[in-house]
Amino acid sequence: MTFTEEIYHAYNSKYYQIALNSLFVIPDNCAALQDPDGKTSGKKYKEWCNKYYLSRYEYEITAEDLYSIRCSLLHQSSINANSKMRILFQPPGPIKFHHTSFTTTSGDNSVLHWYCINIHDFMMEMLQSHHNWEKEMKDDSVCQTNIKNIKIAKSDAPLRQAIHGPTVPDEVFMTFL
């Protein structure tokens, strides 16, 4: 099972937090795989989001917003560390909002700007963005070398046996593509 298949499986199993965290890692993984040193950065993350995600979809949210959400979600288990906009990730339900913004006033008359993202739609868009990136990188030598190195490291049977014993199946170890 690939990383993207695992994200879809987590979502379908109602593990929305795992699916969301993983979706926000996709741009990092892809940016690192494109890099000759195999490293990513905030700048590369935002460039990937602009090129493969935001160029395809016209939303109010920016690559900077996505990176901020990614950092908050992965490092602080919060999606609202950036106070300029409150983010709501909507799980499946009878009413659906996707990339919808609205404003409310709190009890102290302060105005809050909200931005609602439907988890399923965001997942499908990010997976499609990954798929488009994957097609574009099919013949990229740097990317293919980095992918090969990851797969070699993850399929090292002696290492698996030393850590987990001889009975761990290959399916336990994921690949990125």
N, C-alpha and C positions, 0 to 999 in steps of 0.2 A: 504494500500500500504506500502510495506517495504521500508527501507532506500535505499537498492540497486535498487529496482524498481523505486524509485523517481529519482535516479541518471540517470537511463536509460531514464526515461521520460524527464528529463531536457535536456539530450543530443538530443533526438529525437525532442524536441521543439526548438532546436538550442540555448539553454542556455548553451553554452560551458563552460563559466566561472564558473557557478554554478556546472555543472557536474564535472569539473576538481577539484574545491575546495573540493567537496564532496568525490571524489576518493582518494584524499590525506588524508582524515580524516579516511578512512576505517581502516588502520593499527592502528591508535590511538584507535578507538572504540574497535577493537578486542583485542588489548593488554590490555586495561583497563578491559574488560569483563573477561579476563583470570586471572586478578590479584585479590588476596583475598581482598585487600583494594579498588578495583575498580579504580585504578589509572594507568596512563600510564607515559612514560618518553621517552626521545630521544633514550635511550638504548633499551627499549622495542619495540619502533617503528621500529628501525633498525633490531632487532632480528626477528620481525614478517615479515618484508620485505624480509630478507634473507631466512627465512624458507618457506614462502608461495608464494612469488612472484619471487624472483631472483633465487631460486633453481630450478624453473620450466623453466625459460627462461634465455638464455645465452646472456646477453647484456653487453655493455661497462659501462653502468651506475651502480652505487653501491648503497647500502642501505644508505650510508652517503650522496650521491648525492640526493637520493629521500627525505631524511629527510631535507636536505638543501632547496630543492625546496618547500617542504611542509611549512617550516618556512617562506620562502620568500613570497610564494603565500598567505598564510593565515594571516601573520602579516604585510606584506608590500605591498601587491597587486602587487608583482613583481615576475618574475620567474628567474631573472638573478642577484640576490644579490650576488651569488657566482660567482666571475669573472673568475675562472679557465676554465669554460665551459659555453658557451651560449646555452640556451635551447630554442628550437622552438617547440611549440605545434601546430600541423597541423590539422586544421579543415577539413571536407570533401571537396574533390575537385577532379579534373581530374587526378592529379599526386599524387602518394602516396609514402611517405617515412615513415618508422617506425624503430626506433632505428638505425638511420643512422647518421654517423658522417662525418664531412668534415671540412676543414680548409680554411679560407680566409685571405687575407691580406688587412688591412685598408689603408687609405690614408697616414698615417704616418709610413707605413711599419710594423706595429705591426701585429702579427699573432693571429687570433681568431679561437678558436676551437668551432665548432657548433655541437649540438646533436639534431636531429629531432625526435620527438615522435608523431605519429599519434594518435589523441585523441580517435578515435573510437577503434583502436586496443588496446591502453592502457586501455581503459575502459573495454573492453571485458576480457582482461588478469587480471585486478585487480578484476573484479567481479567473475571470475573463481577462483582466489586465495581466495577470500572471501568465495565462495561456498565450496572449499576444506577445509578451516579452519572451517567453520560451521559444515561440516560432522564430522570432527575430534573432535569438541567440543560438539557434541550432547550428550554425556554421561559424560561430565566433570562437576562435582558438583559445583565447584567454578563459572564457567562460567554460568551454568544454574541458579544458585542463583542470580548472578548479573543481568542476563537478566530478571528474574522474578521480581526483585526489580525495574528495569527500567519500565517494563510494568505496574506494579502496580502504580507507581508514575504517569505515563502518562495516566492511565485510571481512575484516581480519578475524578468521575463525579462531586462531590460537588466543588472541586477546579476549574474544567473547568467552571462550572456554575457561580462561584463567579467572575472569570476573564472575561469570554466571554459571559455569559448569557446562558440560557437553550437551545438555538437552534443550538449550535455548534455540528456537527456530529462527530462521532468517527473517521472518516477517516482523519480529520484534524490533529490528533495526531499520529505521526509516531512511529514505533517500529524499533529496530535495526536489527532484524532478521526476 
